[in-house]
Amino acid sequence: MSPTPSPDPDLDALRARIRHDLACLSYPDKPWVRPSAAGPEVLNCAIVGGGQFGQSVAFGLQRERVNGVVVFDANPAGLAGPWLTFARMIMLRTPKDLTGPDLGVGSLTFRAFYEARYGAGAWERLFRISRPDWQAYLNWHREVTGLDVRPAHAVTAVSPRADGLFELQVQHEGRTHRSLARTVVLATGAEGSGARVVPPMFRELPPSLYAHTNDAIDFTALAGKRVGILGAGASSFDNASAALEAGAAAAELCFRRPALPLSNPRRWMEFAGFLAHYPELPDLQRWRYMKRLLDISQPPPEPTFRRAVEMPGFKLRPATPWLALRPQAGGVQVDTPEGPLSYDFVIAGTGIVVDLAQRPELAAIAPHVALWGDRFEPPAAEADARLARFPYLDAHGAFTEKTPGAAPWAGRLFANFRGATLSLGPSAASNSNIRYTAPRIVSGITRQLFLSDADAVYDEFMAQQHHELAAQEVSGAGG
């Protein structure tokens, strides 16, 4: 539980500090992006997804004096990202001193916000950041930076046009409208590059008897019930805890492995050299890093594990794969190699698959962009069909063409979703790498905007008079 907030004047003083810090860092302060020839309504950048990464890129572009940037987010106001929707952990999994959305401005860090809200002593006592506090910080960050974030605006299609622009179909309040943009960022998180994995056997059940861990679940309806969860990732533990805290009689985690994995190399990866320069590694090394992570899986963080196992009614069932599901009176029968199990409700903690073809909003994009399977062939012993489906992004997070010359727009479409991790490292589903990945993508966008207007910029340069001194002063100077 968060401590009692301090009076508003503490946050007001922090706002003044932010304004001063940004003013001190404002060089160069001249707007420079030329209006599109297609009209003033064309955005310089449309960002799809207003969570922590989308707004970090928007802030980075603001600091680089790029105007005409809009962030479209499908969630209601104040609920961008997973933190108050389907995320069910009590606290973030990363250390409390993480930075990222601040992009190097100390007064915009979570720590500055937390100390202004709760006091310096509360920061010293804090172990890790709670979900509500992280969401509150992101909402506050968005407000104090003045970003143009449009909640309840769902982007349903992104299509390249012959004139070099992207057309976005955006749904808002039951209506669909069109937005045009010169560059686009897909900051759509864990599911933005694929879909939830729900094993076919779950489809044998009526929808009232099962859910995926990323679904909106009414846990109060599970009071007094027995809940079975397939999978042993962190989200499975979080859902088990949420069910038990809502009054479920039992929550059992069943998984195929003989034991939980113990190693979490993702924490090892959190050093500046790796986070900053992973995208510059050779393809083979990047493939090997990510294959290792997929193969060994990941244990739940210790606080997540302790929260679940210390609750009455929790049980781990290793070496218990589910073979079939069938409805029965009052619930679900689960067939396992050790015999049947009975639950009132079951949850698929089976993760997310990367597969651009499953994203309807990318129907005009997916066939034309390169995947890792198109660009890289690993040694036969290290082949992995999962990784082969990841999009092959350049060092700025931009898509690349599947067929050279067939999709010249690819370099102006950027991604930071789960499928970006093979190319960019631990970025999309992690807040530990925002401070390195967001500037990469910002640099890629400004590069595209500048180079696309390079000829016009040169013509403007040649047409200008760049007098440093007044002519009349020069003519009369000296003895």
C-alpha positions as CSV (number, residue, x, y, z in Angstrom):
1,M,0.0,0.0,0.0
2,S,1.3,3.5,-0.9
3,P,1.9,6.0,1.9
4,T,-0.2,9.1,2.3
5,P,0.4,11.7,-0.4
6,S,2.0,15.0,0.5
7,P,0.2,18.3,-0.1
8,D,-0.1,19.4,-3.7
9,P,2.4,22.3,-3.3
10,D,5.2,19.7,-3.3
11,L,4.2,18.6,-6.8
12,D,3.7,22.2,-7.8
13,A,7.3,22.9,-6.8
14,L,8.4,19.9,-8.8
15,R,6.5,21.2,-11.9
16,A,8.4,24.5,-11.6
17,R,11.7,22.6,-11.3
18,I,10.8,20.6,-14.5
19,R,10.1,23.8,-16.4
20,H,13.5,25.2,-15.4
21,D,15.3,22.0,-16.2
22,L,13.7,21.7,-19.6
23,A,14.5,25.3,-20.3
24,C,18.2,24.7,-19.4
25,L,18.2,21.7,-21.8
26,S,16.3,23.4,-24.7
27,Y,19.2,23.9,-27.1
28,P,18.7,23.9,-30.1
29,D,15.3,25.4,-29.7
30,K,14.3,26.1,-33.3
31,P,11.4,24.1,-34.9
32,W,12.8,22.5,-38.0
33,V,10.5,20.0,-39.6
34,R,9.0,21.3,-42.8
35,P,5.3,21.0,-43.3
36,S,4.2,18.1,-45.6
37,A,3.4,19.0,-49.1
38,A,0.2,17.0,-48.7
39,G,-1.2,19.6,-46.2
40,P,-0.9,20.9,-42.6
41,E,-3.1,18.1,-41.2
42,V,-0.4,15.5,-42.0
43,L,1.3,14.4,-38.8
44,N,5.1,14.2,-38.6
45,C,4.7,11.1,-36.4
46,A,1.8,9.0,-35.3
47,I,2.5,6.9,-32.3
48,V,0.2,3.9,-31.9
49,G,0.0,3.0,-28.2
50,G,0.2,5.5,-25.3
51,G,1.8,3.4,-22.6
52,Q,5.2,4.0,-21.1
53,F,7.1,3.5,-24.4
54,G,4.8,5.5,-26.6
55,Q,4.8,8.5,-24.4
56,S,8.6,8.2,-24.0
57,V,9.1,8.5,-27.7
58,A,6.6,11.4,-27.9
59,F,8.6,13.2,-25.2
60,G,11.8,12.5,-27.0
61,L,10.5,13.9,-30.2
62,Q,9.2,17.0,-28.3
63,R,12.7,17.6,-27.0
64,E,14.1,17.3,-30.6
65,R,11.6,20.0,-31.6
66,V,9.5,17.8,-33.8
67,N,6.0,19.1,-33.9
68,G,2.9,17.4,-35.3
69,V,3.2,14.3,-33.0
70,V,0.0,12.5,-31.8
71,V,-0.2,9.5,-29.6
72,F,-3.3,7.3,-30.2
73,D,-4.2,4.9,-27.3
74,A,-7.1,2.5,-27.3
75,N,-7.7,2.5,-23.6
76,P,-9.8,5.0,-21.6
77,A,-8.1,8.1,-20.2
78,G,-5.6,7.3,-17.4
79,L,-5.5,3.6,-18.2
80,A,-2.8,3.4,-21.0
81,G,-0.7,0.3,-20.7
82,P,-1.4,-2.9,-18.7
83,W,-0.9,-1.5,-15.2
84,L,-4.5,-1.0,-14.1
85,T,-6.0,-3.3,-16.8
86,F,-4.7,-6.9,-17.0
87,A,-1.5,-6.6,-15.0
88,R,-2.0,-8.2,-11.6
89,M,1.3,-8.0,-9.9
90,I,1.5,-6.0,-6.7
91,M,4.8,-4.3,-7.7
92,L,6.9,-3.9,-10.8
93,R,9.5,-6.5,-11.4
94,T,12.3,-4.1,-12.1
95,P,14.3,-2.2,-9.3
96,K,12.7,1.0,-8.0
97,D,15.5,3.3,-9.4
98,L,14.8,2.5,-13.0
99,T,14.6,5.4,-15.4
100,G,13.3,5.8,-18.9
101,P,10.3,8.1,-19.6
102,D,12.4,11.0,-18.1
103,L,15.0,10.6,-20.9
104,G,17.7,11.9,-18.6
105,V,15.8,14.8,-16.9
106,G,16.2,14.2,-13.2
107,S,13.1,16.2,-12.2
108,L,11.0,13.9,-14.4
109,T,12.1,10.6,-12.9
110,F,9.8,8.4,-10.9
111,R,12.0,9.1,-7.9
112,A,11.4,12.8,-8.1
113,F,7.6,12.2,-8.5
114,Y,7.5,9.8,-5.6
115,E,9.5,12.0,-3.2
116,A,7.3,15.0,-4.1
117,R,4.2,12.9,-3.5
118,Y,5.1,10.9,-0.4
119,G,8.4,12.4,1.0
120,A,12.1,11.5,0.8
121,G,11.7,9.0,3.7
122,A,9.0,7.1,1.8
123,W,11.4,6.7,-1.1
124,E,14.1,5.3,1.2
125,R,11.6,2.7,2.6
126,L,10.2,1.7,-0.8
127,F,11.2,-1.8,-2.0
128,R,9.7,-1.7,-5.4
129,I,7.2,0.4,-7.3
130,S,3.5,-0.5,-7.0
131,R,1.4,-0.7,-10.2
132,P,-0.9,2.1,-9.2
133,D,2.0,4.4,-8.4
134,W,3.7,3.6,-11.7
135,Q,0.4,4.4,-13.6
136,A,0.0,7.6,-11.6
137,Y,3.6,8.6,-12.5
138,L,3.0,7.9,-16.2
139,N,-0.2,9.9,-16.2
140,W,1.5,12.8,-14.3
141,H,4.5,12.7,-16.7
142,R,2.1,12.9,-19.7
143,E,0.4,15.9,-18.2
144,V,3.4,17.9,-17.1
145,T,5.1,17.4,-20.5
146,G,2.0,18.4,-22.4
147,L,2.1,15.5,-24.8
148,D,-0.8,15.1,-27.3
149,V,-2.2,11.7,-26.2
150,R,-5.6,10.8,-27.4
151,P,-7.3,8.1,-25.2
152,A,-10.1,5.9,-26.5
153,H,-8.6,6.2,-30.0
154,A,-8.1,2.7,-31.4
155,V,-6.0,2.4,-34.6
156,T,-7.6,-0.4,-36.6
157,A,-5.4,-0.2,-39.8
158,V,-2.0,1.2,-40.8
159,S,-1.6,1.4,-44.6
160,P,1.3,2.8,-46.7
161,R,0.2,5.1,-49.6
162,A,1.7,5.7,-53.0
163,D,2.6,9.3,-52.0
164,G,4.9,8.1,-49.2
165,L,2.5,8.8,-46.3
166,F,0.8,6.3,-44.0
167,E,-2.9,6.3,-43.6
168,L,-4.3,5.3,-40.2
169,Q,-7.9,4.3,-39.6
170,V,-8.8,5.4,-36.1
171,Q,-12.0,4.5,-34.2
172,H,-13.3,6.9,-31.5
173,E,-16.7,6.9,-30.0
174,G,-18.2,4.6,-32.5
175,R,-16.8,6.5,-35.5
176,T,-13.9,5.9,-37.8
177,H,-11.7,8.7,-39.1
178,R,-8.5,8.9,-41.1
179,S,-5.2,10.3,-40.0
180,L,-2.2,10.8,-42.3
181,A,1.4,10.6,-41.0
182,R,4.9,10.8,-42.4
183,T,6.3,8.3,-39.8
184,V,4.6,5.8,-37.5
185,V,5.7,4.1,-34.3
186,L,4.0,0.9,-33.2
187,A,4.4,1.0,-29.4
188,T,1.8,-1.7,-28.8
189,G,3.4,-3.8,-26.1
190,A,3.2,-7.5,-25.5
191,E,0.4,-8.3,-27.9
192,G,1.1,-5.8,-30.6
193,S,3.2,-8.2,-32.7
194,G,0.9,-11.2,-32.4
195,A,-1.8,-12.7,-30.2
196,R,-2.6,-14.4,-27.0
197,V,-1.8,-18.2,-27.0
198,V,-4.9,-20.1,-26.1
199,P,-4.4,-23.9,-26.7
200,P,-7.2,-25.4,-28.8
201,M,-8.5,-27.6,-26.0
202,F,-9.8,-24.5,-24.2
203,R,-12.1,-23.9,-27.1
204,E,-13.9,-27.1,-26.0
205,L,-15.3,-25.1,-23.1
206,P,-18.0,-22.5,-22.9
207,P,-16.4,-19.0,-22.5
208,S,-17.8,-18.7,-19.0
209,L,-15.4,-21.4,-17.8
210,Y,-12.0,-20.1,-19.0
211,A,-9.9,-17.0,-19.6
212,H,-6.4,-16.0,-20.6
213,T,-4.2,-14.3,-18.1
214,N,-4.3,-11.1,-20.2
215,D,-8.1,-11.1,-20.2
216,A,-10.3,-8.9,-18.0
217,I,-11.3,-11.4,-15.3
218,D,-13.9,-10.8,-12.6
219,F,-12.1,-12.4,-9.8
220,T,-14.9,-11.7,-7.3
221,A,-17.0,-14.2,-9.2
222,L,-14.4,-16.9,-8.3
223,A,-15.0,-16.6,-4.6
224,G,-15.3,-20.1,-3.1
225,K,-14.2,-21.7,-6.3
226,R,-11.4,-24.0,-7.4
227,V,-9.2,-22.4,-10.1
228,G,-6.8,-24.3,-12.3
229,I,-4.0,-22.4,-14.2
230,L,-2.0,-23.8,-17.0
231,G,1.5,-22.3,-17.0
232,A,4.0,-21.2,-14.4
233,G,5.1,-17.7,-15.6
234,A,4.9,-14.6,-13.5
235,S,1.5,-13.8,-14.8
236,S,0.2,-17.2,-13.8
237,F,1.4,-16.6,-10.2
238,D,-0.2,-13.1,-10.3
239,N,-3.5,-14.5,-11.4
240,A,-3.4,-17.3,-8.8
241,S,-2.8,-14.7,-6.1
242,A,-5.6,-12.4,-7.4
243,A,-8.0,-15.3,-7.3
244,L,-7.1,-16.3,-3.8
245,E,-7.2,-12.8,-2.5
246,A,-10.7,-12.5,-4.0
247,G,-11.8,-15.5,-2.0
248,A,-11.2,-18.5,-4.3
249,A,-11.0,-21.8,-2.3
250,A,-8.0,-23.0,-4.3
251,A,-5.6,-22.0,-7.1
252,E,-3.4,-24.6,-8.6
253,L,-0.6,-24.0,-11.1
254,C,0.0,-26.9,-13.5
255,F,3.0,-26.9,-15.9
256,R,4.9,-29.4,-18.0
257,R,8.4,-28.9,-16.6
258,P,9.6,-31.1,-13.7
259,A,10.4,-28.0,-11.7
260,L,10.3,-24.2,-11.9
261,P,13.3,-22.6,-13.6
262,L,15.7,-20.9,-11.2
263,S,17.8,-18.6,-13.4
264,N,16.7,-15.2,-14.6
265,P,19.4,-13.8,-16.9
266,R,17.2,-10.8,-17.7
267,R,18.4,-9.2,-14.4
268,W,22.0,-9.9,-15.6
269,M,21.3,-8.0,-18.8
270,E,20.5,-4.8,-16.9
271,F,23.9,-3.0,-17.4
272,A,24.5,-0.1,-19.7
273,G,26.8,-1.8,-22.2
274,F,24.3,-4.5,-23.0
275,L,21.1,-2.4,-22.9
276,A,22.7,0.3,-25.1
277,H,24.5,-1.7,-27.6
278,Y,22.8,-5.1,-27.9
279,P,21.3,-4.0,-31.3
280,E,24.8,-3.6,-32.7
281,L,25.7,-7.3,-32.0
282,P,26.0,-9.7,-35.0
283,D,22.8,-11.5,-35.9
284,L,24.1,-14.8,-34.6
285,Q,24.9,-13.5,-31.2
286,R,21.5,-11.8,-30.9
287,W,19.8,-15.0,-32.0
288,R,21.7,-17.0,-29.4
289,Y,20.8,-14.6,-26.6
290,M,17.1,-14.6,-27.3
291,K,17.0,-18.3,-28.0
292,R,18.6,-19.0,-24.6
293,L,15.9,-16.8,-23.0
294,L,13.1,-18.6,-24.7
295,D,14.5,-22.1,-24.0
296,I,15.1,-21.7,-20.3
297,S,11.9,-19.6,-19.7
298,Q,11.9,-17.4,-16.6
299,P,11.0,-17.9,-13.0
300,P,8.6,-15.5,-11.3
301,P,10.3,-12.8,-9.2
302,E,10.8,-13.8,-5.6
303,P,8.1,-11.3,-4.3
304,T,5.6,-12.7,-6.9
305,F,6.5,-16.3,-5.9
306,R,6.2,-15.6,-2.1
307,R,2.9,-13.8,-2.5
308,A,1.4,-16.9,-4.0
309,V,3.0,-19.8,-2.1
310,E,2.3,-18.2,1.3
311,M,-1.5,-18.1,0.7
312,P,-3.7,-20.9,1.9
313,G,-5.2,-22.8,-1.1
314,F,-2.2,-22.3,-3.4
315,K,-0.6,-25.4,-5.0
316,L,2.1,-26.0,-7.5
317,R,1.7,-29.0,-9.8
318,P,5.0,-29.6,-11.8
319,A,5.2,-32.3,-14.4
320,T,1.4,-31.9,-15.0
321,P,0.7,-31.1,-18.6
322,W,-3.0,-30.8,-19.6
323,L,-4.0,-33.3,-22.2
324,A,-7.7,-32.4,-22.7
325,L,-10.4,-30.2,-21.2
326,R,-14.1,-31.0,-21.0
327,P,-17.0,-29.3,-19.3
328,Q,-18.6,-31.2,-16.4
329,A,-21.3,-30.5,-13.9
330,G,-20.3,-27.4,-12.1
331,G,-17.0,-26.9,-13.9
332,V,-14.1,-28.4,-15.9
333,Q,-12.4,-31.7,-16.0
334,V,-8.7,-31.6,-16.9
335,D,-7.1,-34.8,-18.2
336,T,-3.5,-35.2,-17.1
337,P,-1.0,-38.1,-17.3
338,E,-1.6,-38.7,-13.6
339,G,-5.3,-38.7,-13.9
340,P,-8.2,-36.2,-14.0
341,L,-8.4,-32.9,-12.1
342,S,-11.5,-30.9,-11.4
343,Y,-11.8,-27.1,-11.3
344,D,-14.7,-24.6,-11.4
345,F,-12.7,-22.3,-13.7
346,V,-9.5,-22.5,-15.7
347,I,-7.0,-19.9,-16.9
348,A,-4.5,-20.1,-19.7
349,G,-1.2,-18.7,-18.6
350,T,0.3,-19.6,-22.0
351,G,1.7,-16.4,-23.1
352,I,1.9,-14.4,-26.3
353,V,3.0,-15.5,-29.8
354,V,4.9,-13.2,-32.2
355,D,3.1,-13.4,-35.6
356,L,2.5,-10.2,-37.5
357,A,-0.1,-12.0,-39.7
358,Q,-2.4,-12.2,-36.7
359,R,-2.6,-8.4,-36.3
360,P,-5.5,-7.1,-38.4
361,E,-4.3,-3.5,-38.2
362,L,-1.1,-4.6,-40.0
363,A,-2.7,-6.5,-42.8
364,A,-1.3,-4.0,-45.4
365,I,2.1,-4.1,-43.8
366,A,2.9,-7.7,-42.7
367,P,3.4,-9.3,-46.2
368,H,6.0,-6.7,-47.2
369,V,8.4,-6.5,-44.3
370,A,11.3,-8.8,-43.5
371,L,11.2,-11.3,-40.7
372,W,14.3,-12.8,-39.2
373,G,13.6,-16.0,-41.1
374,D,13.9,-14.0,-44.3
375,R,17.3,-12.5,-43.4
376,F,19.2,-14.9,-41.2
377,E,19.8,-18.7,-41.2
378,P,21.2,-20.0,-37.9
379,P,23.2,-23.2,-37.5
380,A,20.9,-26.1,-38.0
381,A,21.1,-27.1,-34.3
382,E,20.0,-23.6,-33.3
383,A,17.0,-23.2,-35.6
384,D,13.9,-21.9,-33.9
385,A,10.6,-21.3,-35.7
386,R,9.5,-18.9,-32.9
387,L,12.4,-16.5,-33.5
388,A,12.1,-16.8,-37.3
389,R,8.7,-15.0,-37.1
390,F,10.1,-11.9,-35.3
391,P,10.4,-8.8,-37.6
392,Y,13.9,-8.0,-38.7
393,L,14.3,-4.3,-37.6
394,D,17.2,-2.0,-38.3
395,A,19.3,-0.3,-35.6
396,H,16.7,2.4,-35.2
397,G,13.8,0.0,-34.7
398,A,12.5,0.5,-38.3
399,F,11.1,-2.3,-40.4
400,T,13.1,-3.5,-43.4
401,E,11.9,-4.7,-46.8
402,K,11.2,-8.3,-47.5
403,T,11.9,-7.7,-51.2
404,P,14.4,-4.9,-51.9
405,G,12.7,-1.9,-53.6
406,A,9.1,-3.3,-53.0
407,A,8.4,-1.4,-49.8
408,P,10.3,1.8,-49.6
409,W,8.1,3.0,-46.8
410,A,9.4,0.3,-44.4
411,G,12.2,2.5,-43.0
412,R,9.6,5.1,-41.8
413,L,7.6,2.5,-39.8
414,F,9.1,1.8,-36.4
415,A,8.2,-0.8,-33.8
416,N,8.7,-1.4,-30.1
417,F,6.5,-4.3,-29.3
418,R,7.3,-7.8,-28.2
419,G,8.5,-8.8,-31.6
420,A,11.2,-6.1,-31.5
421,T,13.1,-7.8,-28.7
422,L,15.2,-10.0,-31.0
423,S,16.4,-7.0,-33.0
424,L,16.6,-4.4,-30.2
425,G,17.0,-6.4,-27.0
426,P,14.9,-6.3,-23.8
427,S,12.7,-3.4,-24.7
428,A,9.0,-3.8,-25.5
429,A,7.7,-5.8,-22.6
430,S,10.2,-4.3,-20.2
431,N,10.7,-0.9,-18.8
432,S,14.4,-1.5,-18.0
433,N,15.5,-0.4,-21.5
434,I,13.3,2.6,-22.2
435,R,16.2,5.0,-21.6
436,Y,18.3,3.4,-24.4
437,T,15.7,2.2,-26.9
438,A,13.4,5.3,-27.0
439,P,16.3,7.6,-28.1
440,R,17.3,5.1,-30.8
441,I,13.8,5.2,-32.3
442,V,13.6,9.0,-31.8
443,S,16.9,9.3,-33.7
444,G,15.5,7.1,-36.5
445,I,12.4,9.3,-36.8
446,T,14.3,12.6,-36.9
447,R,16.8,11.1,-39.4
448,Q,13.9,10.1,-41.7
449,L,12.2,13.5,-41.4
450,F,15.4,15.4,-42.1
451,L,16.7,13.2,-45.0
452,S,13.4,13.2,-46.7
453,D,13.5,17.0,-47.0
454,A,17.3,17.2,-47.6
455,D,17.0,18.7,-51.1
456,A,14.5,21.4,-49.9
457,V,16.6,22.2,-46.9
458,Y,19.6,22.7,-49.1
459,D,17.7,25.0,-51.5
460,E,16.5,27.0,-48.5
461,F,20.1,27.2,-47.3
462,M,21.3,28.5,-50.6
463,A,18.5,31.0,-50.9
464,Q,19.1,32.6,-47.5
465,Q,21.2,35.6,-46.6
466,H,23.2,34.5,-43.6
467,H,24.6,38.0,-42.6
468,E,26.3,38.1,-39.2
469,L,27.0,41.8,-39.5
470,A,25.1,44.7,-41.0
471,A,26.5,45.8,-44.3
472,Q,26.7,49.5,-43.3
473,E,28.7,48.7,-40.2
474,V,31.2,46.7,-42.2
475,S,31.7,49.4,-44.9
476,G,32.6,52.1,-42.4
477,A,34.8,50.0,-40.1
478,G,38.5,50.5,-39.5
479,G,40.9,53.3,-40.2
